[in-house]
Amino acid sequence: MHKWSALTAVSIGTFMLLVDVTIVTVALPAVARDLGATLGGLQWVLDGYALALAAVLLASGALADRHGRRKVYLGGTVLFAAASLLCAVAPDAGLLIAARFLQGLGGAAMFATTVAILSVAYSGKDRGVAFGVWGAVNGAAAAAGPIAGGLLTEHLGWRWIFLVNLPVSLVAIWFTLRGVTESHGRASTGNKLDLAGTVTFTLSAAAVTFALIRGGDAGWAAPSTLAAFALAALALVAFIAVERRTDHPMLDLRLFARPSFSALMAAAVLAQAAAFAYLPFTTVWLQQFLGKGPVDAGLLGALPMSAAAFVAAAFGGRFLQRVPPRWSIGTGLLLIGAGALLQARLTPASTGAALIPGLIVVGLGVAAVLPTMASAALAAVPNERSGMAGGAVNTFRQLGFALGVAVFGSIFAHRLAGRHAPTDAVNHVVAVAGFVALAAAVLVLLVVRTGRPAWEAPAAPKAAEHPVVGESV
């Protein structure tokens, strides 16, 4: 069996499920026309997937430990493919949003096993290379989504952005069967599904996202908005109470007593929001106000970032894995912030090319942040909690995208409703993203003290030794 077959299997699946976070962005105008979706509905088409992905990642890890990481990865891929087919044939926005939630569940089952599969398959410097490639795939996938979406939407129709997942899923399944060895968790450490924690976390995340989207539509003092915020707070309190009392929490809250871990989780949320969550709104500006087609919108709105992230990660990934995470992540966030602020200088006479320099800088920052974020979290916690830490990074990253879309959507809608120029609305959204990234950079540089290079984070035990249960993500 080829040395890198497991990495290939994980990379294909990861690329597909992360592309689907952003592939819809350039198709939003076409979806709105065909299905009569409102701005709020379009935000849910994006957030439904990201929320489901975030909400069940850690719970999926417990299932993977009990039933087998390879088996759960394959099951998630099958569910993802089936949900993609449902998305493609959805007759209205409501069913499309529901199918996107199902897609997120399948994606979570896949994503939940990626770190464990790589940790079991590789160690030492090979593990650093594997995480570097996987991180490059993470960054390139999220930014490449709008490009693929533009090509498919313009030439075949928006439904093909989901149909294309069917053959890719088959390829991922083939490589998984060929190259991934089954592994489980140790029964002695517990691998029970934390159902109460999963439900309360999901409810809190969904309620706060609804409140943010609803606030932009109905007003921040509207009863429905205030009720959603109250429900989110109550669910969060319930989640904390559940996690503190259960013997097998999906997220051990004691990890947050470590300043470095807490800072990295905050950075995961803020980095994903700042780097990617504004892209739907620059895409709307390019298509609806500049008259660009989906392909041009995807190329102008994402290709510079995607290319810069991929090239920088490919050539600098091994070096970054040897730099203390505080500096690689902090510097990357500074670049993301600077790149966003470069884009926030549009005028009514600006063309789409005005976004390119800033997108390139953001891409360089993404290449520095994403490849080291997960392994830095592993290095910041005890060895027996390394899998849970990796899963938490993925969870908080996707939550950051969902919340970012909701917040930026409210800002965008508010500026347009105030009869400001579309360029002014885009400038405000991207400027907020820039300041968010800069704040995250300051937090990481001041607080994170994980001294080990990311590739020296301890490897998980081999499959025959039964890696730690409940922490496979």
C-alpha positions as CSV (number, residue, x, y, z in Angstrom):
1,M,0.0,0.0,0.0
2,H,1.4,3.4,-1.0
3,K,2.8,5.5,1.8
4,W,0.6,8.5,1.1
5,S,-2.7,6.7,0.2
6,A,-4.3,7.6,3.5
7,L,-3.3,11.3,3.0
8,T,-4.8,11.2,-0.5
9,A,-8.1,9.7,0.7
10,V,-8.4,12.3,3.5
11,S,-7.4,15.2,1.2
12,I,-9.9,14.4,-1.5
13,G,-12.8,14.1,1.0
14,T,-11.7,17.2,2.9
15,F,-11.4,19.2,-0.3
16,M,-14.9,18.2,-1.3
17,L,-16.6,18.9,2.0
18,L,-14.8,22.3,2.5
19,V,-15.4,23.4,-1.1
20,D,-19.1,23.0,-0.4
21,V,-18.8,25.6,2.4
22,T,-18.1,28.4,-0.2
23,I,-19.0,26.9,-3.6
24,V,-22.5,28.2,-3.3
25,T,-21.4,31.8,-2.9
26,V,-21.3,32.7,-6.6
27,A,-24.5,30.7,-7.3
28,L,-26.6,32.8,-4.8
29,P,-28.1,35.2,-7.4
30,A,-29.1,32.2,-9.6
31,V,-30.6,30.4,-6.6
32,A,-32.5,33.5,-5.6
33,R,-33.9,33.8,-9.2
34,D,-34.9,30.2,-9.5
35,L,-36.2,29.5,-6.0
36,G,-37.4,33.0,-5.0
37,A,-35.0,33.1,-1.9
38,T,-34.6,36.2,0.2
39,L,-31.3,37.5,1.5
40,G,-32.0,35.8,4.8
41,G,-32.8,32.5,3.0
42,L,-29.6,32.7,1.0
43,Q,-27.6,33.2,4.2
44,W,-29.2,30.0,5.5
45,V,-28.1,28.1,2.4
46,L,-24.6,28.9,3.5
47,D,-25.0,28.7,7.2
48,G,-27.2,25.5,7.3
49,Y,-24.2,23.5,6.0
50,A,-21.6,25.2,8.2
51,L,-23.7,25.0,11.3
52,A,-24.4,21.3,10.9
53,L,-20.8,20.7,10.1
54,A,-19.7,22.5,13.3
55,A,-22.4,21.1,15.6
56,V,-21.8,17.4,15.3
57,L,-18.1,17.2,14.6
58,L,-17.1,16.3,18.1
59,A,-20.0,13.9,18.5
60,S,-19.1,12.2,15.3
61,G,-15.6,11.7,16.7
62,A,-17.1,9.6,19.6
63,L,-19.1,7.5,17.1
64,A,-15.9,7.0,15.1
65,D,-14.1,5.8,18.1
66,R,-16.8,3.3,18.9
67,H,-17.6,2.0,15.4
68,G,-14.3,2.7,13.6
69,R,-12.9,5.8,12.0
70,R,-12.7,4.3,8.5
71,K,-16.3,3.1,8.7
72,V,-17.6,6.5,9.9
73,Y,-15.6,8.3,7.2
74,L,-17.1,6.1,4.5
75,G,-20.6,6.4,6.0
76,G,-20.3,10.2,6.1
77,T,-19.2,10.2,2.4
78,V,-22.2,8.2,1.4
79,L,-24.6,10.6,3.3
80,F,-22.8,13.6,1.8
81,A,-23.3,12.3,-1.7
82,A,-27.0,11.5,-1.1
83,A,-27.6,15.0,0.4
84,S,-25.8,16.6,-2.5
85,L,-28.3,14.8,-4.8
86,L,-31.2,16.2,-2.7
87,C,-29.7,19.7,-3.0
88,A,-29.5,19.4,-6.8
89,V,-33.2,18.5,-7.2
90,A,-34.6,20.8,-4.4
91,P,-37.7,22.6,-5.8
92,D,-37.7,25.5,-3.2
93,A,-35.4,27.2,-0.8
94,G,-36.7,25.5,2.3
95,L,-35.9,22.0,1.0
96,L,-32.5,23.2,-0.3
97,I,-31.7,24.5,3.2
98,A,-32.8,21.2,4.8
99,A,-30.7,19.2,2.3
100,R,-27.7,21.5,3.1
101,F,-28.1,20.6,6.8
102,L,-28.0,16.9,5.8
103,Q,-24.9,17.6,3.7
104,G,-23.3,19.2,6.8
105,L,-24.0,16.1,8.9
106,G,-22.3,13.9,6.3
107,G,-19.4,16.3,6.1
108,A,-19.0,16.3,9.8
109,A,-18.7,12.5,9.9
110,M,-15.9,12.8,7.3
111,F,-14.2,15.8,8.9
112,A,-14.4,14.3,12.4
113,T,-12.0,11.5,11.4
114,T,-9.4,13.3,9.4
115,V,-6.9,14.3,12.2
116,A,-7.1,10.8,13.7
117,I,-6.6,9.1,10.4
118,L,-3.5,11.2,9.7
119,S,-2.2,10.8,13.3
120,V,-2.6,7.0,13.1
121,A,-1.0,6.7,9.6
122,Y,2.0,9.1,10.1
123,S,4.5,10.2,12.8
124,G,7.5,12.5,13.2
125,K,8.4,14.5,10.1
126,D,6.0,12.5,7.9
127,R,3.2,13.7,10.2
128,G,4.4,17.3,9.7
129,V,4.3,16.8,5.9
130,A,0.8,15.3,6.1
131,F,-0.6,18.1,8.2
132,G,1.1,20.6,5.9
133,V,-0.6,19.1,2.8
134,W,-3.9,18.8,4.6
135,G,-3.7,22.4,5.8
136,A,-2.9,23.5,2.2
137,V,-6.0,21.6,1.0
138,N,-8.1,23.3,3.7
139,G,-7.0,26.8,2.6
140,A,-7.2,26.1,-1.1
141,A,-10.6,24.4,-0.9
142,A,-12.4,27.2,1.0
143,A,-11.1,29.8,-1.5
144,A,-11.5,27.6,-4.6
145,G,-15.2,27.0,-3.9
146,P,-16.4,30.2,-5.6
147,I,-14.2,29.4,-8.7
148,A,-15.7,26.0,-9.1
149,G,-19.2,27.3,-8.4
150,G,-18.8,30.0,-11.0
151,L,-17.8,27.6,-13.7
152,L,-20.5,25.2,-13.0
153,T,-23.3,27.8,-12.5
154,E,-22.5,29.7,-15.7
155,H,-22.0,26.8,-18.0
156,L,-24.2,24.0,-16.6
157,G,-26.5,25.6,-14.0
158,W,-26.3,26.0,-10.2
159,R,-27.7,22.5,-9.5
160,W,-24.4,21.1,-10.9
161,I,-22.4,22.5,-8.0
162,F,-24.1,19.7,-6.0
163,L,-24.2,17.0,-8.7
164,V,-20.4,17.2,-9.2
165,N,-20.0,15.8,-5.6
166,L,-21.3,12.4,-6.8
167,P,-18.3,11.3,-8.8
168,V,-15.9,13.0,-6.4
169,S,-17.5,11.0,-3.6
170,L,-16.9,7.8,-5.5
171,V,-13.2,8.6,-5.9
172,A,-12.9,9.4,-2.1
173,I,-14.6,6.1,-1.3
174,W,-12.2,4.2,-3.5
175,F,-9.1,5.7,-2.0
176,T,-10.4,5.2,1.5
177,L,-11.0,1.5,0.9
178,R,-7.6,1.2,-0.7
179,G,-5.5,3.3,1.8
180,V,-7.1,3.8,5.2
181,T,-6.6,1.2,8.0
182,E,-9.5,0.8,10.5
183,S,-8.9,2.1,14.0
184,H,-11.0,2.4,17.2
185,G,-10.7,4.1,20.5
186,R,-9.9,2.4,23.9
187,A,-13.0,1.3,25.7
188,S,-11.3,2.2,29.0
189,T,-11.4,5.9,28.3
190,G,-15.0,5.9,27.3
191,N,-16.6,6.5,23.9
192,K,-20.2,7.3,24.7
193,L,-22.1,9.8,22.5
194,D,-22.7,13.0,24.4
195,L,-26.2,13.5,23.0
196,A,-27.2,16.2,25.5
197,G,-24.1,18.2,24.8
198,T,-24.6,17.9,21.1
199,V,-28.2,19.0,21.2
200,T,-27.6,22.0,23.5
201,F,-24.5,23.1,21.5
202,T,-26.4,22.8,18.2
203,L,-29.4,24.7,19.6
204,S,-27.2,27.5,20.9
205,A,-25.3,27.9,17.7
206,A,-28.4,27.8,15.5
207,A,-30.3,30.3,17.7
208,V,-27.5,32.9,17.8
209,T,-27.1,32.6,14.0
210,F,-30.9,33.0,13.5
211,A,-30.8,36.0,15.8
212,L,-28.0,37.6,13.9
213,I,-29.7,37.1,10.5
214,R,-33.1,38.0,11.9
215,G,-31.7,41.2,13.5
216,G,-30.6,42.4,10.1
217,D,-34.1,41.8,8.7
218,A,-36.5,42.7,11.5
219,G,-34.4,44.9,13.7
220,W,-32.3,44.2,16.8
221,A,-35.1,45.1,19.2
222,A,-37.7,42.9,17.5
223,P,-39.3,40.3,19.8
224,S,-38.2,37.4,17.5
225,T,-34.6,38.6,17.6
226,L,-34.5,39.1,21.3
227,A,-36.1,35.7,21.9
228,A,-33.5,34.0,19.7
229,F,-30.7,35.6,21.6
230,A,-32.3,34.5,24.9
231,L,-32.7,31.0,23.6
232,A,-29.0,30.9,22.5
233,A,-27.9,32.1,25.9
234,L,-30.0,29.5,27.8
235,A,-28.8,26.7,25.5
236,L,-25.2,27.8,26.1
237,V,-25.7,27.7,29.9
238,A,-27.3,24.2,29.5
239,F,-24.4,23.1,27.4
240,I,-21.8,24.2,29.9
241,A,-23.8,22.5,32.8
242,V,-24.0,19.3,30.8
243,E,-20.3,19.2,29.8
244,R,-19.2,19.9,33.4
245,R,-21.2,17.0,34.8
246,T,-20.9,14.2,32.2
247,D,-18.2,11.6,32.4
248,H,-17.7,11.7,28.7
249,P,-18.1,15.3,27.4
250,M,-17.8,16.0,23.7
251,L,-15.7,19.0,24.7
252,D,-13.8,19.0,28.0
253,L,-14.3,22.6,29.2
254,R,-11.2,22.2,31.5
255,L,-9.1,22.7,28.4
256,F,-10.2,26.3,28.2
257,A,-8.3,26.9,31.5
258,R,-5.2,26.8,29.4
259,P,-4.7,30.3,27.9
260,S,-3.0,29.1,24.8
261,F,-5.8,26.7,24.0
262,S,-8.5,29.3,24.6
263,A,-6.7,31.8,22.4
264,L,-6.3,29.3,19.6
265,M,-10.1,28.5,19.7
266,A,-10.9,32.2,19.5
267,A,-8.5,32.6,16.7
268,A,-10.1,29.7,14.8
269,V,-13.5,31.4,14.9
270,L,-12.1,34.8,14.0
271,A,-9.8,33.7,11.3
272,Q,-12.4,31.7,9.4
273,A,-14.8,34.6,9.6
274,A,-12.3,37.2,8.6
275,A,-10.8,35.2,5.7
276,F,-13.9,33.7,4.1
277,A,-17.2,34.9,5.5
278,Y,-17.2,38.2,3.5
279,L,-16.7,36.5,0.1
280,P,-20.5,36.0,-0.5
281,F,-21.0,39.7,-0.3
282,T,-18.1,40.7,-2.6
283,T,-19.6,38.1,-5.0
284,V,-23.0,39.8,-4.8
285,W,-21.4,43.1,-5.5
286,L,-19.5,41.7,-8.5
287,Q,-22.6,40.1,-10.0
288,Q,-25.6,42.3,-9.1
289,F,-23.9,45.7,-9.2
290,L,-21.0,45.2,-11.7
291,G,-22.9,42.8,-14.0
292,K,-20.2,40.1,-13.8
293,G,-21.1,36.5,-14.7
294,P,-20.6,33.7,-12.2
295,V,-17.3,32.7,-13.7
296,D,-15.8,36.2,-13.6
297,A,-17.1,36.7,-10.1
298,G,-15.5,33.5,-9.0
299,L,-12.2,34.3,-10.7
300,L,-12.0,37.9,-9.4
301,G,-13.5,37.1,-6.0
302,A,-11.5,34.0,-5.1
303,L,-8.8,32.9,-7.5
304,P,-6.1,35.3,-6.3
305,M,-6.7,34.1,-2.7
306,S,-6.8,30.5,-3.7
307,A,-3.7,30.6,-5.8
308,A,-1.7,32.6,-3.2
309,A,-2.8,30.2,-0.4
310,F,-1.9,27.1,-2.3
311,V,1.5,28.2,-3.6
312,A,2.6,29.6,-0.3
313,A,1.5,26.5,1.6
314,A,3.1,24.2,-0.9
315,F,6.5,26.0,-0.7
316,G,6.4,27.2,2.9
317,G,4.4,24.5,4.6
318,R,7.4,22.5,5.9
319,F,9.1,25.6,7.2
320,L,5.9,26.8,8.9
321,Q,5.6,23.5,10.7
322,R,9.0,24.2,12.4
323,V,8.1,27.8,13.5
324,P,6.4,28.2,16.9
325,P,2.7,28.4,16.3
326,R,2.4,31.8,18.0
327,W,4.5,33.4,15.3
328,S,3.1,31.6,12.2
329,I,-0.6,32.0,13.2
330,G,-0.1,35.5,14.5
331,T,1.7,36.7,11.4
332,G,-0.8,35.0,9.2
333,L,-3.7,36.7,10.9
334,L,-1.9,40.1,10.5
335,L,-1.7,39.3,6.8
336,I,-5.4,38.4,6.6
337,G,-6.3,41.7,8.3
338,A,-4.1,43.7,6.1
339,G,-5.4,42.0,3.0
340,A,-9.0,42.6,4.0
341,L,-8.3,46.3,4.7
342,L,-6.7,46.6,1.2
343,Q,-10.0,45.5,-0.3
344,A,-12.0,47.9,1.8
345,R,-11.1,50.9,-0.4
346,L,-13.7,50.5,-3.2
347,T,-15.2,53.6,-5.0
348,P,-18.2,53.7,-7.3
349,A,-15.7,53.6,-10.2
350,S,-13.9,50.5,-8.9
351,T,-13.8,47.3,-11.0
352,G,-13.4,43.8,-9.7
353,A,-9.7,44.0,-10.2
354,A,-9.5,46.3,-7.2
355,L,-10.0,43.3,-4.9
356,I,-7.0,41.3,-6.3
357,P,-4.1,42.8,-4.3
358,G,-5.9,42.4,-1.0
359,L,-7.1,38.8,-1.9
360,I,-3.5,37.8,-2.6
361,V,-2.4,39.1,0.8
362,V,-5.3,37.3,2.5
363,G,-4.2,34.1,0.7
364,L,-0.7,34.4,2.1
365,G,-2.2,34.7,5.6
366,V,-4.4,31.7,5.1
367,A,-1.4,29.6,4.1
368,A,0.3,30.6,7.4
369,V,-2.7,30.1,9.7
370,L,-4.6,27.0,8.6
371,P,-1.8,24.4,8.2
372,T,-0.6,25.0,11.8
373,M,-3.9,25.7,13.6
374,A,-4.9,22.1,14.3
375,S,-1.5,20.8,15.2
376,A,-0.9,23.9,17.4
377,A,-4.0,23.0,19.3
378,L,-2.7,19.4,19.8
379,A,0.5,20.8,21.2
380,A,-1.3,23.0,23.6
381,V,-3.1,20.2,25.5
382,P,-2.2,17.0,27.3
383,N,-1.5,14.0,24.9
384,E,-4.7,12.2,25.9
385,R,-6.8,15.2,24.8
386,S,-5.0,15.9,21.5
387,G,-7.8,14.4,19.3
388,M,-10.5,16.4,21.1
389,A,-8.4,19.6,20.6
390,G,-8.0,18.9,16.9
391,G,-11.8,18.4,16.6
392,A,-12.4,21.6,18.5
393,V,-10.4,23.6,16.0
394,N,-12.5,22.3,13.1
395,T,-15.7,22.9,15.1
396,F,-14.9,26.5,15.9
397,R,-13.6,27.3,12.4
398,Q,-16.9,26.3,10.8
399,L,-18.8,28.1,13.6
400,G,-16.8,31.2,12.7
401,F,-17.8,31.0,9.1
402,A,-21.5,30.6,10.0
403,L,-21.5,33.5,12.5
404,G,-19.4,35.6,10.1
405,V,-21.9,35.2,7.3
406,A,-24.7,36.2,9.6
407,V,-22.9,39.2,11.0
408,F,-21.6,40.5,7.7
409,G,-25.0,39.9,6.1
410,S,-26.6,42.1,8.7
411,I,-24.0,44.8,8.0
412,F,-24.4,44.5,4.3
413,A,-28.2,44.6,4.4
414,H,-28.2,47.6,6.8
415,R,-25.9,49.7,4.6
416,L,-28.0,49.0,1.5
417,A,-31.2,49.7,3.4
418,G,-29.8,53.1,4.4
419,R,-29.5,53.9,0.7
420,H,-25.7,53.8,0.8
421,A,-23.8,52.9,-2.4
422,P,-23.1,49.2,-2.9
423,T,-19.4,49.8,-2.7
424,D,-19.9,51.4,0.7
425,A,-21.7,48.3,1.9
426,V,-18.9,46.1,0.7
427,N,-16.3,48.4,2.2
428,H,-17.9,48.2,5.6
429,V,-18.2,44.4,5.5
430,V,-14.6,43.9,4.5
431,A,-13.2,46.5,6.9
432,V,-14.9,44.8,9.8
433,A,-13.4,41.5,8.6
434,G,-10.0,43.2,8.6
435,F,-10.2,44.5,12.1
436,V,-11.5,41.1,13.3
437,A,-8.4,39.5,11.9
438,L,-6.1,42.1,13.5
439,A,-7.7,41.6,16.9
440,A,-7.2,37.8,16.6
441,A,-3.6,38.4,15.7
442,V,-3.0,40.5,18.8
443,L,-4.7,37.9,20.9
444,V,-2.5,35.0,19.5
445,L,0.7,37.0,19.8
446,L,0.1,38.0,23.4
447,V,-1.4,34.8,24.8
448,V,-0.3,31.7,22.9
449,R,2.8,30.2,24.4
450,T,3.0,26.8,22.8
451,G,6.7,26.5,22.2
452,R,6.9,23.3,20.2
453,P,6.9,23.4,16.4
454,A,3.6,21.9,15.3
455,W,5.1,18.9,13.7
456,E,6.6,17.9,17.0
457,A,3.2,17.5,18.6
458,P,2.9,14.0,19.9
459,A,1.6,11.4,17.4
460,A,-1.4,9.3,18.2
461,P,-0.9,5.7,19.0
462,K,-0.9,3.3,16.1
463,A,-4.2,1.6,15.1
464,A,-3.2,-1.7,16.8
465,E,-2.8,0.2,20.1
466,H,-6.3,1.6,19.9
467,P,-6.1,5.4,20.0
468,V,-7.9,7.4,22.6
469,V,-11.6,7.2,22.4
470,G,-14.0,10.1,22.0
471,E,-11.2,12.3,20.6
472,S,-10.7,11.2,17.1
473,V,-11.4,14.4,15.4
